[in-house]
Amino acid sequence: MSEAKKIRIAIDAMGGDYAPFSAVAGTVLAQKTYGDKIKLVLVGDQARIESELKNLNAGDLPIEIVPSAQVIGMAEEPVESIRKKPDSSIAVALNLQKNGQADAFISAGNTGAVMAASLIILGRLQAVSRPAIGAFFPTERGAAIVLDVGANSDCKAQNLYQFGLMGSIYFSKIFGNENPKVGLLSIGEEQSKGNELTIASHKLLSAGDLNFTGNIEGQDILKGKADVIICDGFVGNIILKFAESIDSFLGELVRRQVRVNLLAKIGALLLKPAFKDLKKNLDYAEYGGAPLLGINGISIICHGRSSPKAIKNAVGMAVTMVEKEINHLIEARLAANGSFVPSEVKQKQ
Amino acid sequence: MSEAKKIRIAIDAMGGDYAPFSAVAGTVLAQKTYGDKIKLVLVGDQARIESELKNLNAGDLPIEIVPSAQVIGMAEEPVESIRKKPDSSIAVALNLQKNGQADAFISAGNTGAVMAASLIILGRLQAVSRPAIGAFFPTERGAAIVLDVGANSDCKAQNLYQFGLMGSIYFSKIFGNENPKVGLLSIGEEQSKGNELTIASHKLLSAGDLNFTGNIEGQDILKGKADVIICDGFVGNIILKFAESIDSFLGELVRRQVRVNLLAKIGALLLKPAFKDLKKNLDYAEYGGAPLLGINGISIICHGRSSPKAIKNAVGMAVTMVEKEINHLIEARLAANGSFVPSEVKQKQ
């Protein structure tokens, strides 16, 4: 495949709790997995990246390094840090995409900074009022995408409608399910139940052309009652963080039991492979990362604790997003819906 | 103990998925547990209650029956059903309390109807702007109370402040912890993080006299970072329902593993007693029910699927609320805080 046709992905080498190791090792894994069809670019401290590549015996792989001199810490104030550090790995990598030298961006760094920089540097897609972060949740039937999980604390009904539209397109292209069910996260199934936001959103969604299945409740998420679950970023973020904490809570309870009970200990050993499979079902790394949907480009936010495997899977996610032209589809669908999701969106542009 | 000094508790025999069995069996269990110090009153269909008591060989226990002719179904519209059915078991039982013939009310029936009827019949405590439902969550350190979990979808900062105050008093009297930590459920630890409601609430809580530990995030709930967790009833209800669904989700995943793996099956058998203890940790029945805090009386809402044990534990909860004079403490503390949680509350009365 010619260099020009390859899918070019810029990866933030300096972001995440295990930087630069996880990003570099994940990039190596991805290069070996996807080979010829991708061109990977690691952005960050050149000497440290080269040293990690050497440790991994990966010096011969066709991975490019673009140096950047600054790093945005995990706890830094997002907008402020973007302004103060124009040569951060996040900004440099996103500018590659802006200038046409990359098709996608992946980072396990400061979520707020990645989000803010993506918005500032790449901008929004035309007609999208608020980009949203989509996160996969495991369900009894497979997986669901929940959005927004943190980009927008206070939302309007139009925003939630657009989350549903973007999530539907994304879900259908990732899983090959052409008509995913869209559920509005609320309290109570009736359209009159919920808060001011969900009651207004229910009306908009009922009038729209998504496969809207109505309100779903907290207990319906893991049951897989909807494929695309929409909510404001405040509720979505709390549910996501709560869900991510269940694993360690259960682990702690099981450890306490096993400590005082020998038979339980033997049982736990025999069940270990099954637990491992179970954990895999709950593991965010299986999904790679959370896409920031609605920006004029591709930006995938990975967990700060991302393993190399998670980074590799995020590369796979980026490849799918480029190949399936997700952004083009979102724009086309929003343009067709112009008369329906109206004034507020137009005013904001 | 003289009849007059006994704690009198009215129990809705007709509410819940297993009515009247669960309520009657739970009442019998409670009578045997608390004996002389309580007087229990079952409200509902006299013939069915008598028949259940007979099946349980409990005809000799000093349990009173107050007949009521109507039943509010689990799916009926709350306010409408209260208006249309003045002789429902819920209304009759609450009127016993209003007229001084009972000190507390317990129901596993229609949550919305119990809430609406409690407000209509008993009213609010002076200075409480919005009553809230508090639910216990298990944590790595014991238990936390989350409120509101469903009474108020849209809240103001003053409401959340009062939830924190009521929750603190309740938690301290139930667990004997005089200075429980109050956490504001939000996204991000900094006071500037969250939505409009939490940012305003953070200011109010910081200025107040509760043991406020600042914002907590979704992952902090099960870690036990706060004893009293405050949020609006929309967020709280979604988190509660999500948490209640984890058990069946994990059960389903484990069943799938065990089906295909013999060693895992043996392991699961050996681990069974440990799993049982684990389940107990996650079981709402251990806590009995969720109190509706802020009303001028005592009303405890039990899960629709409540077992007799859950009803029995709710009776224990009611006894504690009466003995510790929770409502008196809430009123006293709010009166002392009069200058601080001000105009909005006063206007609403």
Interface residues (C-beta under 8 A of the other chain):
Chain A: E140 G150 S153 D154 L185 S186 I187 G194 N195 E196 T198 E217 G218 Q219 D220 I221 L222 K223 D232 G233 F234 V235 N237 I238 I239 L240 K241 F242 A243 E244 S245 I246 F249 L250 E252 L253 V254 Q257 V258 N261 L263 A264 I266 G267 A268 L269 L270 L271 K272 P273 A274 D277 L278 N281
Chain B: E140 G150 S153 D154 L185 S186 I187 G194 N195 E196 T198 E217 G218 Q219 D220 I221 L222 K223 D232 G233 F234 V235 N237 I238 I239 L240 K241 F242 A243 E244 S245 I246 F249 L250 E252 L253 V254 Q257 V258 N261 L263 A264 I266 G267 A268 L269 L270 L271 K272 P273 A274 D277 L278 N281
